[in-house]
Amino acid sequence: MEANTPVISGYFPLWRPIVALTLFCGLFVLFTFVPSFVHLPSTSFFSASRSSSNVSHSLRSPPFVPDELVVVSLTTTIDRLQYLNCTLFSIFKQSVLPDEIILNVPLTSRRFKKDYPSDILSVIFPLGLPVVPCKLTIQRMKDWGPATKFIPTITRELEAKRFDTFIIIIDDDVIYPPHLIESLLRTATREGRSQAVGFRGWCAPESMSWDWDSFSRLVIAGERLEQQEESVAVDILEATSGVMVRSGFFRNHSVEIPSDAPDSAFYMDDIWMHGILSLNKVGRRVVHIDVPSQHRGEVNRKTKTLDSAPMGRGYHNTRMLQRFRSSWSKCTSRQRPPPPGYKRPVLLTCDMMYPK
């Protein structure tokens, strides 16, 4: 400054607060938003609103993403195609997305004696195909019955010699909670990646017979396990709550239904697949989850697919239990009461799943 430059009393340069404000905003953005970009991959295309009380503490850390391929596999029937979008949207909203969703659709329905429509997606999404946040594959093949949800997918991975693929098997009439995939992947790591895991299951009864009353007393639900790390050995896991296997679990004994198998294998897929897992010496465990899946009872009421098996479900489940009699683990299970302080979670609805 020159000696004769006048000095204005109380002068404060205006550029200083501007620079300070700019630096503050930059640091705020850096420490507030950048970590979420780094740790949270683009896994929830549609905004998912969920209460923090329904999210377990362990899942508040960055989502666990394994190195292995993760695939969600399902099927549906002709009369349920129009209701499938709600289930798919619940997968689109997962905190960790799969690498691929595989929808296995038969060319012709053995049960209904008619062909599936050629344009599957237009039936599922009558208002137009939404932006899908992961790869969606429709495979066409012969009808394996309900087992179509997993047989073609497991076969494809084995033929490609991808033995480590995580395959998450789901039903077509269920809304799945947003941490389903992440919870299964974390559990698989904790269990050593060597067992099938799910959130609902039961042990084969000594009588080797199945009926609704006895079945309801055998089921263990993951949301009723008290401890986050707790898991319980069972014989059969249920896809209605999500089941995760690895393709390599079926290398020695094929999951495909042979021509000499009883018709019951066509109608009751859960017991068939877990009987094959037993032959392959693969353990099955029910694990903890905070928010259970929501079964859509209205789909069953409108389609009655589950009740259309000749001779009834009890007959076919009993035959399947008896077929694998010597392979079951001899574990015992009993329905548990809710743990202390258990709060019934908010029910998931289709309106919560649809994109806004």
Short mmCIF file of the C-alpha atoms (twelve columns), coordinates in Angstrom:
data_MODEL
# 
_entry.id   MODEL 
# 
loop_
_atom_site.group_PDB 
_atom_site.id 
_atom_site.type_symbol 
_atom_site.label_atom_id 
_atom_site.label_alt_id 
_atom_site.label_comp_id 
_atom_site.label_asym_id 
_atom_site.label_seq_id 
_atom_site.Cartn_x 
_atom_site.Cartn_y 
_atom_site.Cartn_z 
_atom_site.pdbx_PDB_model_num 
ATOM 1   C CA . MET A 1   0.000   0.000   0.000   1 
ATOM 2   C CA . GLU A 2   1.332   3.429   -0.897  1 
ATOM 3   C CA . ALA A 3   1.981   5.807   1.992   1 
ATOM 4   C CA . ASN A 4   -0.563  8.365   0.854   1 
ATOM 5   C CA . THR A 5   -3.344  5.858   0.189   1 
ATOM 6   C CA . PRO A 6   -6.278  6.905   2.363   1 
ATOM 7   C CA . VAL A 7   -7.380  4.423   5.051   1 
ATOM 8   C CA . ILE A 8   -11.150 4.151   5.551   1 
ATOM 9   C CA . SER A 9   -12.088 3.588   9.180   1 
ATOM 10  C CA . GLY A 10  -14.107 0.331   9.749   1 
ATOM 11  C CA . TYR A 11  -13.361 -1.029  6.283   1 
ATOM 12  C CA . PHE A 12  -13.679 -4.831  5.868   1 
ATOM 13  C CA . PRO A 13  -12.886 -6.451  2.477   1 
ATOM 14  C CA . LEU A 14  -16.063 -8.004  0.976   1 
ATOM 15  C CA . TRP A 15  -14.213 -10.901 -0.657  1 
ATOM 16  C CA . ARG A 16  -13.383 -12.495 2.681   1 
ATOM 17  C CA . PRO A 17  -16.926 -13.634 3.698   1 
ATOM 18  C CA . ILE A 18  -17.539 -14.806 0.136   1 
ATOM 19  C CA . VAL A 19  -14.431 -17.000 0.217   1 
ATOM 20  C CA . ALA A 20  -15.278 -18.272 3.702   1 
ATOM 21  C CA . LEU A 21  -18.844 -19.151 2.669   1 
ATOM 22  C CA . THR A 22  -17.597 -20.938 -0.446  1 
ATOM 23  C CA . LEU A 23  -15.134 -23.013 1.592   1 
ATOM 24  C CA . PHE A 24  -17.822 -23.895 4.137   1 
ATOM 25  C CA . CYS A 25  -20.244 -25.059 1.439   1 
ATOM 26  C CA . GLY A 26  -17.528 -27.096 -0.255  1 
ATOM 27  C CA . LEU A 27  -16.580 -28.870 2.980   1 
ATOM 28  C CA . PHE A 28  -20.252 -29.489 3.824   1 
ATOM 29  C CA . VAL A 29  -20.851 -31.174 0.452   1 
ATOM 30  C CA . LEU A 30  -17.599 -33.135 0.703   1 
ATOM 31  C CA . PHE A 31  -18.274 -34.669 4.116   1 
ATOM 32  C CA . THR A 32  -22.051 -35.036 3.807   1 
ATOM 33  C CA . PHE A 33  -22.664 -36.440 0.346   1 
ATOM 34  C CA . VAL A 34  -19.433 -37.867 -1.007  1 
ATOM 35  C CA . PRO A 35  -19.260 -40.777 1.515   1 
ATOM 36  C CA . SER A 36  -22.676 -41.939 0.418   1 
ATOM 37  C CA . PHE A 37  -21.554 -41.901 -3.195  1 
ATOM 38  C CA . VAL A 38  -18.453 -43.870 -2.294  1 
ATOM 39  C CA . HIS A 39  -20.056 -46.502 -0.069  1 
ATOM 40  C CA . LEU A 40  -23.564 -46.757 -1.482  1 
ATOM 41  C CA . PRO A 41  -23.562 -47.894 -5.087  1 
ATOM 42  C CA . SER A 42  -26.542 -47.036 -7.191  1 
ATOM 43  C CA . THR A 43  -28.663 -49.799 -5.724  1 
ATOM 44  C CA . SER A 44  -32.028 -48.161 -5.147  1 
ATOM 45  C CA . PHE A 45  -33.238 -46.689 -8.398  1 
ATOM 46  C CA . PHE A 46  -36.589 -45.754 -6.883  1 
ATOM 47  C CA . SER A 47  -36.550 -43.851 -3.618  1 
ATOM 48  C CA . ALA A 48  -37.380 -46.234 -0.786  1 
ATOM 49  C CA . SER A 49  -38.901 -44.834 2.375   1 
ATOM 50  C CA . ARG A 50  -38.282 -47.027 5.426   1 
ATOM 51  C CA . SER A 51  -38.301 -46.348 9.128   1 
ATOM 52  C CA . SER A 52  -34.943 -46.509 10.861  1 
ATOM 53  C CA . SER A 53  -36.576 -48.672 13.517  1 
ATOM 54  C CA . ASN A 54  -37.044 -51.365 10.898  1 
ATOM 55  C CA . VAL A 55  -33.379 -51.358 9.869   1 
ATOM 56  C CA . SER A 56  -31.006 -53.417 12.010  1 
ATOM 57  C CA . HIS A 57  -27.951 -51.699 13.450  1 
ATOM 58  C CA . SER A 58  -25.595 -53.959 11.513  1 
ATOM 59  C CA . LEU A 59  -27.129 -52.857 8.245   1 
ATOM 60  C CA . ARG A 60  -26.458 -49.181 8.859   1 
ATOM 61  C CA . SER A 61  -22.860 -49.738 7.784   1 
ATOM 62  C CA . PRO A 62  -22.105 -49.540 4.059   1 
ATOM 63  C CA . PRO A 63  -23.933 -52.288 2.112   1 
ATOM 64  C CA . PHE A 64  -22.053 -55.549 1.798   1 
ATOM 65  C CA . VAL A 65  -21.303 -56.361 -1.842  1 
ATOM 66  C CA . PRO A 66  -19.559 -59.709 -2.462  1 
ATOM 67  C CA . ASP A 67  -17.190 -60.519 -5.297  1 
ATOM 68  C CA . GLU A 68  -19.353 -63.428 -6.453  1 
ATOM 69  C CA . LEU A 69  -22.212 -63.122 -8.939  1 
ATOM 70  C CA . VAL A 70  -25.576 -62.519 -7.235  1 
ATOM 71  C CA . VAL A 71  -28.729 -63.617 -9.054  1 
ATOM 72  C CA . VAL A 72  -32.400 -63.444 -8.053  1 
ATOM 73  C CA . SER A 73  -34.461 -66.249 -9.570  1 
ATOM 74  C CA . LEU A 74  -38.232 -66.687 -9.779  1 
ATOM 75  C CA . THR A 75  -41.083 -67.909 -11.944 1 
ATOM 76  C CA . THR A 76  -44.823 -67.327 -12.186 1 
ATOM 77  C CA . THR A 77  -47.970 -68.866 -13.619 1 
ATOM 78  C CA . ILE A 78  -50.153 -67.615 -16.438 1 
ATOM 79  C CA . ASP A 79  -52.835 -66.332 -14.084 1 
ATOM 80  C CA . ARG A 80  -50.295 -64.510 -11.895 1 
ATOM 81  C CA . LEU A 81  -48.380 -62.582 -14.548 1 
ATOM 82  C CA . GLN A 82  -50.531 -59.518 -14.032 1 
ATOM 83  C CA . TYR A 83  -49.685 -59.411 -10.307 1 
ATOM 84  C CA . LEU A 84  -45.927 -59.926 -10.624 1 
ATOM 85  C CA . ASN A 85  -44.891 -56.269 -10.952 1 
ATOM 86  C CA . CYS A 86  -45.264 -55.629 -7.212  1 
ATOM 87  C CA . THR A 87  -42.792 -58.402 -6.332  1 
ATOM 88  C CA . LEU A 88  -40.319 -57.183 -8.974  1 
ATOM 89  C CA . PHE A 89  -40.524 -53.600 -7.739  1 
ATOM 90  C CA . SER A 90  -39.658 -54.806 -4.223  1 
ATOM 91  C CA . ILE A 91  -36.467 -56.314 -5.687  1 
ATOM 92  C CA . PHE A 92  -35.731 -53.112 -7.618  1 
ATOM 93  C CA . LYS A 93  -35.757 -51.317 -4.238  1 
ATOM 94  C CA . GLN A 94  -33.151 -53.504 -2.535  1 
ATOM 95  C CA . SER A 95  -30.314 -51.848 -0.598  1 
ATOM 96  C CA . VAL A 96  -27.958 -54.149 -2.533  1 
ATOM 97  C CA . LEU A 97  -29.086 -54.972 -6.040  1 
ATOM 98  C CA . PRO A 98  -28.450 -58.352 -7.661  1 
ATOM 99  C CA . ASP A 99  -26.314 -58.554 -10.769 1 
ATOM 100 C CA . GLU A 100 -29.272 -60.122 -12.545 1 
ATOM 101 C CA . ILE A 101 -32.938 -60.965 -12.041 1 
ATOM 102 C CA . ILE A 102 -33.888 -64.135 -13.907 1 
ATOM 103 C CA . LEU A 103 -37.563 -64.717 -14.604 1 
ATOM 104 C CA . ASN A 104 -38.031 -68.304 -15.758 1 
ATOM 105 C CA . VAL A 105 -41.201 -68.587 -17.843 1 
ATOM 106 C CA . PRO A 106 -42.320 -71.891 -19.407 1 
ATOM 107 C CA . LEU A 107 -43.379 -71.941 -23.024 1 
ATOM 108 C CA . THR A 108 -46.479 -73.954 -22.158 1 
ATOM 109 C CA . SER A 109 -48.196 -74.403 -18.810 1 
ATOM 110 C CA . ARG A 110 -48.496 -78.069 -17.860 1 
ATOM 111 C CA . ARG A 111 -51.041 -77.233 -15.180 1 
ATOM 112 C CA . PHE A 112 -53.278 -74.974 -17.286 1 
ATOM 113 C CA . LYS A 113 -52.663 -76.742 -20.623 1 
ATOM 114 C CA . LYS A 114 -52.088 -73.470 -22.497 1 
ATOM 115 C CA . ASP A 115 -49.234 -71.376 -23.872 1 
ATOM 116 C CA . TYR A 116 -47.816 -68.394 -22.046 1 
ATOM 117 C CA . PRO A 117 -48.118 -65.077 -23.913 1 
ATOM 118 C CA . SER A 118 -45.167 -64.223 -26.121 1 
ATOM 119 C CA . ASP A 119 -44.828 -60.647 -24.842 1 
ATOM 120 C CA . ILE A 120 -44.359 -61.348 -21.140 1 
ATOM 121 C CA . LEU A 121 -43.240 -57.857 -20.150 1 
ATOM 122 C CA . SER A 122 -46.323 -56.127 -21.560 1 
ATOM 123 C CA . VAL A 123 -48.510 -58.274 -19.302 1 
ATOM 124 C CA . ILE A 124 -46.368 -57.661 -16.221 1 
ATOM 125 C CA . PHE A 125 -45.996 -53.925 -16.878 1 
ATOM 126 C CA . PRO A 126 -49.167 -52.860 -18.729 1 
ATOM 127 C CA . LEU A 127 -48.276 -49.164 -18.329 1 
ATOM 128 C CA . GLY A 128 -44.899 -49.641 -19.978 1 
ATOM 129 C CA . LEU A 129 -41.556 -51.068 -18.980 1 
ATOM 130 C CA . PRO A 130 -40.010 -49.035 -16.135 1 
ATOM 131 C CA . VAL A 131 -36.331 -48.260 -15.892 1 
ATOM 132 C CA . VAL A 132 -34.878 -51.455 -14.413 1 
ATOM 133 C CA . PRO A 133 -31.865 -50.823 -12.146 1 
ATOM 134 C CA . CYS A 134 -30.191 -54.163 -12.899 1 
ATOM 135 C CA . LYS A 135 -30.108 -56.792 -15.624 1 
ATOM 136 C CA . LEU A 136 -33.478 -58.492 -16.164 1 
ATOM 137 C CA . THR A 137 -33.461 -61.772 -18.112 1 
ATOM 138 C CA . ILE A 138 -36.492 -63.775 -19.226 1 
ATOM 139 C CA . GLN A 139 -35.681 -67.429 -19.886 1 
ATOM 140 C CA . ARG A 140 -38.135 -69.696 -21.707 1 
ATOM 141 C CA . MET A 141 -38.113 -73.462 -21.174 1 
ATOM 142 C CA . LYS A 142 -40.179 -76.533 -20.330 1 
ATOM 143 C CA . ASP A 143 -42.482 -76.362 -17.337 1 
ATOM 144 C CA . TRP A 144 -40.927 -77.740 -14.130 1 
ATOM 145 C CA . GLY A 145 -43.894 -76.604 -12.052 1 
ATOM 146 C CA . PRO A 146 -43.080 -74.320 -9.097  1 
ATOM 147 C CA . ALA A 147 -39.490 -75.633 -9.301  1 
ATOM 148 C CA . THR A 148 -39.176 -73.592 -12.508 1 
ATOM 149 C CA . LYS A 149 -38.209 -70.769 -10.159 1 
ATOM 150 C CA . PHE A 150 -34.782 -72.354 -9.581  1 
ATOM 151 C CA . ILE A 151 -34.047 -75.388 -11.815 1 
ATOM 152 C CA . PRO A 152 -33.233 -73.485 -15.068 1 
ATOM 153 C CA . THR A 153 -31.130 -70.895 -13.207 1 
ATOM 154 C CA . ILE A 154 -29.065 -73.458 -11.291 1 
ATOM 155 C CA . THR A 155 -28.627 -75.501 -14.474 1 
ATOM 156 C CA . ARG A 156 -27.459 -72.440 -16.426 1 
ATOM 157 C CA . GLU A 157 -24.827 -71.555 -13.827 1 
ATOM 158 C CA . LEU A 158 -23.539 -75.130 -13.584 1 
ATOM 159 C CA . GLU A 159 -23.278 -75.458 -17.360 1 
ATOM 160 C CA . ALA A 160 -21.283 -72.203 -17.423 1 
ATOM 161 C CA . LYS A 161 -19.072 -73.652 -14.636 1 
ATOM 162 C CA . ARG A 162 -19.974 -70.767 -12.335 1 
ATOM 163 C CA . PHE A 163 -20.107 -72.773 -9.125  1 
ATOM 164 C CA . ASP A 164 -19.881 -69.848 -6.708  1 
ATOM 165 C CA . THR A 165 -22.911 -67.877 -7.895  1 
ATOM 166 C CA . PHE A 166 -25.270 -66.799 -5.124  1 
ATOM 167 C CA . ILE A 167 -28.825 -67.629 -6.242  1 
ATOM 168 C CA . ILE A 168 -31.627 -66.019 -4.247  1 
ATOM 169 C CA . ILE A 169 -34.892 -67.869 -4.827  1 
ATOM 170 C CA . ILE A 170 -38.147 -65.983 -4.288  1 
ATOM 171 C CA . ASP A 171 -41.868 -66.432 -4.834  1 
ATOM 172 C CA . ASP A 172 -44.097 -64.424 -7.147  1 
ATOM 173 C CA . ASP A 173 -46.751 -63.417 -4.584  1 
ATOM 174 C CA . VAL A 174 -44.577 -61.766 -1.918  1 
ATOM 175 C CA . ILE A 175 -43.365 -58.233 -1.182  1 
ATOM 176 C CA . TYR A 176 -39.757 -58.452 0.008   1 
ATOM 177 C CA . PRO A 177 -38.221 -56.015 2.526   1 
ATOM 178 C CA . PRO A 178 -35.498 -53.671 1.230   1 
ATOM 179 C CA . HIS A 179 -32.642 -55.409 3.080   1 
ATOM 180 C CA . LEU A 180 -33.491 -58.974 2.031   1 
ATOM 181 C CA . ILE A 181 -30.542 -59.473 -0.333  1 
ATOM 182 C CA . GLU A 182 -28.054 -57.650 1.858   1 
ATOM 183 C CA . SER A 183 -29.089 -59.662 4.934   1 
ATOM 184 C CA . LEU A 184 -28.707 -62.958 3.070   1 
ATOM 185 C CA . LEU A 185 -25.267 -62.002 1.736   1 
ATOM 186 C CA . ARG A 186 -23.995 -60.894 5.135   1 
ATOM 187 C CA . THR A 187 -25.280 -64.118 6.696   1 
ATOM 188 C CA . ALA A 188 -23.690 -66.268 4.002   1 
ATOM 189 C CA . THR A 189 -20.331 -64.712 4.803   1 
ATOM 190 C CA . ARG A 190 -20.822 -65.322 8.524   1 
ATOM 191 C CA . GLU A 191 -21.869 -68.950 7.921   1 
ATOM 192 C CA . GLY A 192 -18.854 -69.573 5.713   1 
ATOM 193 C CA . ARG A 193 -20.695 -69.549 2.365   1 
ATOM 194 C CA . SER A 194 -21.225 -73.308 2.744   1 
ATOM 195 C CA . GLN A 195 -24.881 -73.480 3.771   1 
ATOM 196 C CA . ALA A 196 -28.230 -72.529 2.330   1 
ATOM 197 C CA . VAL A 197 -29.813 -69.713 4.334   1 
ATOM 198 C CA . GLY A 198 -33.282 -68.224 4.575   1 
ATOM 199 C CA . PHE A 199 -35.663 -66.448 6.914   1 
ATOM 200 C CA . ARG A 200 -38.295 -69.122 7.433   1 
ATOM 201 C CA . GLY A 201 -38.022 -72.900 7.707   1 
ATOM 202 C CA . TRP A 202 -38.876 -76.102 9.534   1 
ATOM 203 C CA . CYS A 203 -37.609 -79.575 10.375  1 
ATOM 204 C CA . ALA A 204 -39.118 -82.702 8.842   1 
ATOM 205 C CA . PRO A 205 -41.487 -84.256 11.438  1 
ATOM 206 C CA . GLU A 206 -40.824 -87.766 12.707  1 
ATOM 207 C CA . SER A 207 -44.144 -88.889 11.281  1 
ATOM 208 C CA . MET A 208 -43.020 -87.887 7.766   1 
ATOM 209 C CA . SER A 209 -46.527 -86.587 7.163   1 
ATOM 210 C CA . TRP A 210 -47.675 -83.029 6.509   1 
ATOM 211 C CA . ASP A 211 -50.806 -81.172 7.551   1 
ATOM 212 C CA . TRP A 212 -51.549 -77.518 8.204   1 
ATOM 213 C CA . ASP A 213 -51.902 -77.793 11.987  1 
ATOM 214 C CA . SER A 214 -48.634 -79.609 12.610  1 
ATOM 215 C CA . PHE A 215 -46.836 -77.533 10.002  1 
ATOM 216 C CA . SER A 216 -47.805 -74.234 11.670  1 
ATOM 217 C CA . ARG A 217 -46.281 -75.444 14.936  1 
ATOM 218 C CA . LEU A 218 -42.985 -76.407 13.276  1 
ATOM 219 C CA . VAL A 219 -42.153 -73.180 11.428  1 
ATOM 220 C CA . ILE A 220 -39.308 -71.005 12.692  1 
ATOM 221 C CA . ALA A 221 -39.480 -67.382 11.533  1 
ATOM 222 C CA . GLY A 222 -36.330 -65.281 11.271  1 
ATOM 223 C CA . GLU A 223 -37.952 -62.178 12.740  1 
ATOM 224 C CA . ARG A 224 -38.561 -64.131 15.967  1 
ATOM 225 C CA . LEU A 225 -34.915 -64.977 16.543  1 
ATOM 226 C CA . GLU A 226 -33.711 -62.796 19.401  1 
ATOM 227 C CA . GLN A 227 -30.098 -62.273 18.390  1 
ATOM 228 C CA . GLN A 228 -28.782 -60.802 15.156  1 
ATOM 229 C CA . GLU A 229 -26.112 -63.510 14.959  1 
ATOM 230 C CA . GLU A 230 -28.451 -66.378 15.817  1 
ATOM 231 C CA . SER A 231 -29.229 -69.092 13.274  1 
ATOM 232 C CA . VAL A 232 -31.161 -72.348 13.581  1 
ATOM 233 C CA . ALA A 233 -30.636 -75.581 11.642  1 
ATOM 234 C CA . VAL A 234 -33.679 -76.815 9.716   1 
ATOM 235 C CA . ASP A 235 -34.447 -79.273 6.931   1 
ATOM 236 C CA . ILE A 236 -36.606 -77.119 4.646   1 
ATOM 237 C CA . LEU A 237 -36.392 -73.379 3.968   1 
ATOM 238 C CA . GLU A 238 -39.292 -71.530 2.329   1 
ATOM 239 C CA . ALA A 239 -38.878 -69.373 -0.751  1 
ATOM 240 C CA . THR A 240 -41.828 -67.293 0.408   1 
ATOM 241 C CA . SER A 241 -39.334 -65.523 2.691   1 
ATOM 242 C CA . GLY A 242 -36.346 -65.840 0.365   1 
ATOM 243 C CA . VAL A 243 -33.782 -68.658 0.168   1 
ATOM 244 C CA . MET A 244 -30.155 -68.296 -0.903  1 
ATOM 245 C CA . VAL A 245 -28.114 -71.181 -2.295  1 
ATOM 246 C CA . ARG A 246 -24.967 -71.441 -4.373  1 
ATOM 247 C CA . SER A 247 -24.986 -73.136 -7.740  1 
ATOM 248 C CA . GLY A 248 -22.138 -75.426 -6.672  1 
ATOM 249 C CA . PHE A 249 -24.341 -76.953 -3.958  1 
ATOM 250 C CA . PHE A 250 -25.938 -79.113 -6.676  1 
ATOM 251 C CA . ARG A 251 -22.840 -80.461 -8.440  1 
ATOM 252 C CA . ASN A 252 -23.084 -84.051 -7.174  1 
ATOM 253 C CA . HIS A 253 -26.853 -84.585 -7.145  1 
ATOM 254 C CA . SER A 254 -28.779 -82.709 -9.814  1 
ATOM 255 C CA . VAL A 255 -31.756 -80.582 -8.829  1 
ATOM 256 C CA . GLU A 256 -33.566 -81.429 -12.079 1 
ATOM 257 C CA . ILE A 257 -36.640 -83.607 -11.578 1 
ATOM 258 C CA . PRO A 258 -36.055 -87.002 -13.261 1 
ATOM 259 C CA . SER A 259 -38.733 -88.636 -15.373 1 
ATOM 260 C CA . ASP A 260 -39.268 -91.391 -12.791 1 
ATOM 261 C CA . ALA A 261 -39.925 -88.959 -9.915  1 
ATOM 262 C CA . PRO A 262 -43.456 -88.866 -8.505  1 
ATOM 263 C CA . ASP A 263 -45.794 -86.113 -9.672  1 
ATOM 264 C CA . SER A 264 -45.529 -84.630 -6.184  1 
ATOM 265 C CA . ALA A 265 -42.079 -83.279 -7.130  1 
ATOM 266 C CA . PHE A 266 -43.779 -81.183 -9.804  1 
ATOM 267 C CA . TYR A 267 -46.246 -79.641 -7.347  1 
ATOM 268 C CA . MET A 268 -44.114 -79.133 -4.195  1 
ATOM 269 C CA . ASP A 269 -40.780 -77.528 -5.003  1 
ATOM 270 C CA . ASP A 270 -39.489 -76.524 -1.551  1 
ATOM 271 C CA . ILE A 271 -39.235 -80.071 -0.212  1 
ATOM 272 C CA . TRP A 272 -37.814 -81.360 -3.500  1 
ATOM 273 C CA . MET A 273 -34.980 -78.826 -3.605  1 
ATOM 274 C CA . HIS A 274 -34.085 -79.284 0.068   1 
ATOM 275 C CA . GLY A 275 -34.154 -83.038 -0.294  1 
ATOM 276 C CA . ILE A 276 -31.532 -82.644 -3.019  1 
ATOM 277 C CA . LEU A 277 -29.551 -80.292 -0.774  1 
ATOM 278 C CA . SER A 278 -29.644 -83.018 1.891   1 
ATOM 279 C CA . LEU A 279 -28.264 -85.551 -0.573  1 
ATOM 280 C CA . ASN A 280 -25.508 -83.065 -1.385  1 
ATOM 281 C CA . LYS A 281 -24.699 -82.694 2.340   1 
ATOM 282 C CA . VAL A 282 -25.503 -78.977 2.367   1 
ATOM 283 C CA . GLY A 283 -26.762 -77.514 5.644   1 
ATOM 284 C CA . ARG A 284 -29.822 -75.269 5.838   1 
ATOM 285 C CA . ARG A 285 -30.272 -72.530 8.425   1 
ATOM 286 C CA . VAL A 286 -32.925 -69.966 9.347   1 
ATOM 287 C CA . VAL A 287 -31.304 -66.628 10.155  1 
ATOM 288 C CA . HIS A 288 -32.432 -63.393 11.749  1 
ATOM 289 C CA . ILE A 289 -34.174 -60.576 9.892   1 
ATOM 290 C CA . ASP A 290 -35.818 -57.462 11.303  1 
ATOM 291 C CA . VAL A 291 -38.549 -56.946 8.721   1 
ATOM 292 C CA . PRO A 292 -40.289 -60.079 7.401   1 
ATOM 293 C CA . SER A 293 -41.540 -60.534 3.870   1 
ATOM 294 C CA . GLN A 294 -45.190 -59.739 3.267   1 
ATOM 295 C CA . HIS A 295 -47.240 -62.491 1.648   1 
ATOM 296 C CA . ARG A 296 -49.901 -61.187 -0.727  1 
ATOM 297 C CA . GLY A 297 -52.920 -63.223 0.232   1 
ATOM 298 C CA . GLU A 298 -55.116 -61.521 -2.354  1 
ATOM 299 C CA . VAL A 299 -53.069 -63.088 -5.161  1 
ATOM 300 C CA . ASN A 300 -53.842 -66.576 -3.859  1 
ATOM 301 C CA . ARG A 301 -57.508 -65.715 -3.401  1 
ATOM 302 C CA . LYS A 302 -57.782 -64.464 -6.963  1 
ATOM 303 C CA . THR A 303 -55.779 -67.232 -8.639  1 
ATOM 304 C CA . LYS A 304 -56.049 -70.279 -6.309  1 
ATOM 305 C CA . THR A 305 -52.921 -71.732 -7.905  1 
ATOM 306 C CA . LEU A 306 -51.692 -73.255 -4.639  1 
ATOM 307 C CA . ASP A 307 -54.967 -75.127 -4.140  1 
ATOM 308 C CA . SER A 308 -55.186 -76.530 -7.668  1 
ATOM 309 C CA . ALA A 309 -52.869 -79.514 -7.145  1 
ATOM 310 C CA . PRO A 310 -54.800 -82.770 -7.455  1 
ATOM 311 C CA . MET A 311 -55.074 -84.694 -4.154  1 
ATOM 312 C CA . GLY A 312 -54.171 -81.525 -2.213  1 
ATOM 313 C CA . ARG A 313 -50.961 -80.072 -0.779  1 
ATOM 314 C CA . GLY A 314 -50.848 -82.356 2.230   1 
ATOM 315 C CA . TYR A 315 -50.717 -85.467 0.061   1 
ATOM 316 C CA . HIS A 316 -47.862 -84.179 -2.117  1 
ATOM 317 C CA . ASN A 317 -45.821 -82.732 0.768   1 
ATOM 318 C CA . THR A 318 -46.102 -86.037 2.615   1 
ATOM 319 C CA . ARG A 319 -44.873 -87.983 -0.419  1 
ATOM 320 C CA . MET A 320 -41.898 -85.666 -0.780  1 
ATOM 321 C CA . LEU A 321 -41.001 -85.921 2.906   1 
ATOM 322 C CA . GLN A 322 -41.109 -89.706 2.665   1 
ATOM 323 C CA . ARG A 323 -39.033 -89.811 -0.519  1 
ATOM 324 C CA . PHE A 324 -36.090 -88.202 1.319   1 
ATOM 325 C CA . ARG A 325 -36.799 -89.895 4.671   1 
ATOM 326 C CA . SER A 326 -33.247 -91.175 5.128   1 
ATOM 327 C CA . SER A 327 -31.669 -87.832 4.194   1 
ATOM 328 C CA . TRP A 328 -33.299 -85.447 6.666   1 
ATOM 329 C CA . SER A 329 -31.137 -84.210 9.532   1 
ATOM 330 C CA . LYS A 330 -33.355 -85.383 12.423  1 
ATOM 331 C CA . CYS A 331 -33.424 -81.829 13.745  1 
ATOM 332 C CA . THR A 332 -36.450 -80.625 15.692  1 
ATOM 333 C CA . SER A 333 -38.204 -77.299 15.351  1 
ATOM 334 C CA . ARG A 334 -41.006 -75.529 17.134  1 
ATOM 335 C CA . GLN A 335 -42.602 -72.172 16.489  1 
ATOM 336 C CA . ARG A 336 -41.144 -69.505 18.761  1 
ATOM 337 C CA . PRO A 337 -43.016 -66.735 20.525  1 
ATOM 338 C CA . PRO A 338 -42.009 -63.169 19.690  1 
ATOM 339 C CA . PRO A 339 -38.867 -62.085 21.595  1 
ATOM 340 C CA . PRO A 340 -39.147 -59.555 24.463  1 
ATOM 341 C CA . GLY A 341 -39.820 -56.069 23.176  1 
ATOM 342 C CA . TYR A 342 -40.832 -57.340 19.740  1 
ATOM 343 C CA . LYS A 343 -42.804 -54.809 17.738  1 
ATOM 344 C CA . ARG A 344 -44.830 -55.879 14.756  1 
ATOM 345 C CA . PRO A 345 -43.285 -54.124 11.726  1 
ATOM 346 C CA . VAL A 346 -45.267 -51.905 9.418   1 
ATOM 347 C CA . LEU A 347 -46.825 -54.045 6.709   1 
ATOM 348 C CA . LEU A 348 -45.358 -53.668 3.250   1 
ATOM 349 C CA . THR A 349 -47.840 -52.804 0.508   1 
ATOM 350 C CA . CYS A 350 -47.693 -52.612 -3.273  1 
ATOM 351 C CA . ASP A 351 -48.282 -48.865 -3.093  1 
ATOM 352 C CA . MET A 352 -44.984 -48.588 -1.209  1 
ATOM 353 C CA . MET A 353 -43.202 -50.512 -3.980  1 
ATOM 354 C CA . TYR A 354 -44.460 -48.737 -7.076  1 
ATOM 355 C CA . PRO A 355 -42.219 -45.981 -8.468  1 
ATOM 356 C CA . LYS A 356 -43.409 -42.479 -7.660  1 
# 
